């Protein structure tokens, strides 16, 4: 592992709703708790990280990391339209200060799919004025938190609607999704309820692109010298057979976001698997294929492929902002990390401008509609006591980070 630069970014990632708990003003909290929900279980207290963040940050630092990726929750900061909570902003300021106190460069996500309930009930990002509202939120963030951020991204996996559209928008799943959204709308006294994760690209993508640009403008106008990035869900795309549709599949997978990323300070690559594409489209996995607990193909080599793709197609500095595996067997996580990092070393050896690796996730957390059954964390969290227990993979990756002689995180500047 010695070929990683001494100033390489080594970190772990989290998302506000998945770890904080008690996110009662968000669209997801409502959707999880209506009788018609499609969620396996509600998020509830999650990992109680809203209160236990000092422990989480201290653990990340003790393990050997120099960067901490986390989300700030719009629904807490703006619980009602135009009503901004100074207490919530101060909370996230304390999180930033805690990161710096422990030598971790803060990497902040403005949106990790959740939005305020009022925003969803007015139509979310389907509405023409939604970019204005998101930029207004970004301006508040920049004004109060800008000096403390080292990195900031707007939308987590900005192309997510293109990635998972068929999961929820198919004849089997669509009626249940529609019933849940209708129940949420009724609970809000509205005729609509639009959620980022469950919308289609046709409904919200144009507004998301504009919202990114408007938010970027608002962020850059405020204090701070952070780097501003775009995170994209990327998979290795392998064409199989003559006449395969791999190029068309890639175009559909990424839409406008590769061009958007060309305007950012860095692109965040987020990779979990591979898609094999034949002449008729995406191929099913063979019955004997190695899979993760999520059902994806186990493919640690995919990360090298997507980093090379990003370098070739986007040409901006690259940070791996998510990579990991759902696995109860932690030895699979160690093996995934080792194979993936060998690929990243080859990328660096070939001169690719790769700045860092941020693993998903620091904690076993709330995995959206699947609840708490999927274990992505380097650290186990007891569901009753909230006790944190680092897994062998946490020590393993942390030792790799230490051995690369990464800069003290205070030297990692935006």
NORQUITA-V604004 format. One record per helix or strand. SS is the DSSP state (H for helix, E for strand). FROM is the first residue (numbers start at 1). TO is the last residue. Records with the same first field share a line. If there is no record, write none. Layout:
SS: FROM-TO ; FROM-TO
This chain:
E: 9-13 ; 26-26 ; 67-71 ; 80-80 ; 83-83 ; 105-111 ; 116-116 ; 151-155 ; 227-239 ; 266-278 ; 281-282 ; 291-291 ; 297-297 ; 317-323 ; 354-360 ; 363-363 ; 379-381 ; 388-390
H: 16-19 ; 27-33 ; 49-63 ; 74-77 ; 86-101 ; 117-121 ; 124-126 ; 130-148 ; 160-168 ; 174-187 ; 201-221 ; 246-254 ; 257-261 ; 302-313 ; 330-349 ; 368-370 ; 392-403 ; 409-411
